[in-house]
Amino acid sequence: MLLTLQTDDTLTAPVHDIADQTIQCEQTEFGPRFAGEECETLVYPLENGLVQTTLAYWNRILANRHPAMVDADVSPEVSANGAY
């Protein structure tokens, strides 16, 4: 069952108590942003066919392509070739 709630009050409290998953929706300048325990909006389509991405999106890309880099303590001043 899917329910949509627009307010939190004593009438909606029982719904929160029995829901096994909650997804929040927030309107942003790029479009709606959905966030929950297992999902999150990472890409927003733009009018010209391009997309606006988020830092969380690139963190996931990096984690999948270079898992060792995710936990590495790398200074932001150091580029990939070691130059400053």
N, C-alpha and C positions, 0 to 999 in steps of 0.2 A: 504494500500500500504506500502511496506517495501522498504526503500532505504538504501544503504550503502554509506557513505561518508568517504573519506580518508583525505580530506583537508578542511580547512575553508578559503574561499576567497570570492570575490565579486560574483562569479558564484554560490556558494553554499548558500549564504545569503538568497535568496528567499525560499529555502527549509527549512531552520531553521525558517523562519517567519511563514510558514504554518503548520509545524509539530506540532501535538498535544502531542507527546511524543518522548523523545530522550533517547536512551540507549548507554552509552559509553562502549567501549571494550578496555581493556588493557591487553597485554600479560605479565604474571608473570612467575616466575620460576615453579609454580605449574600448570599452564595452563591459559587459558583466563579468565579474570575477567570482568563480566558484571555489570554495575551499572546504575540505573535510579531512577526516583522518586518512583516507586512502586516495584522495584526489585533490587537485589544485589546478587552476587555470595558469598555464605557462606561456601560451602563445595567443596573441590577439590579432585577428585578420584586419588588414587595413583596406581602404577603398581601392587602392591601386594594384591589388593583388599581392602585395608584400605582407609581411607579418611583423608585429612588434613582439619581441621576446622579453623574458624576465631574467633576472640574475639566477633565480632558482632553476630555470630551464637550462642555463649554461652550466650550472653546478652539476645537474644530472648528466648532461652530455659529457662533461669532464670525468665524472665518476664512472661512466660506462666505458669510456675510451682509455682513460689513464687512471685506474683505481688508486695507484700508489700516490698520485698527486693530491687526492682529496684530503688526506690526513697530513700531508707534508707541510712543514712550516717554512714557506718560501717567502722571502722578502718581495714586496711588490715592485721595488726599484730594480730588481734583477730580471733581465729579459731572458728569453729561451736560450740565447747563446752565451749568457753569463756576463754580458756587458751592462754597464750602468746607464 
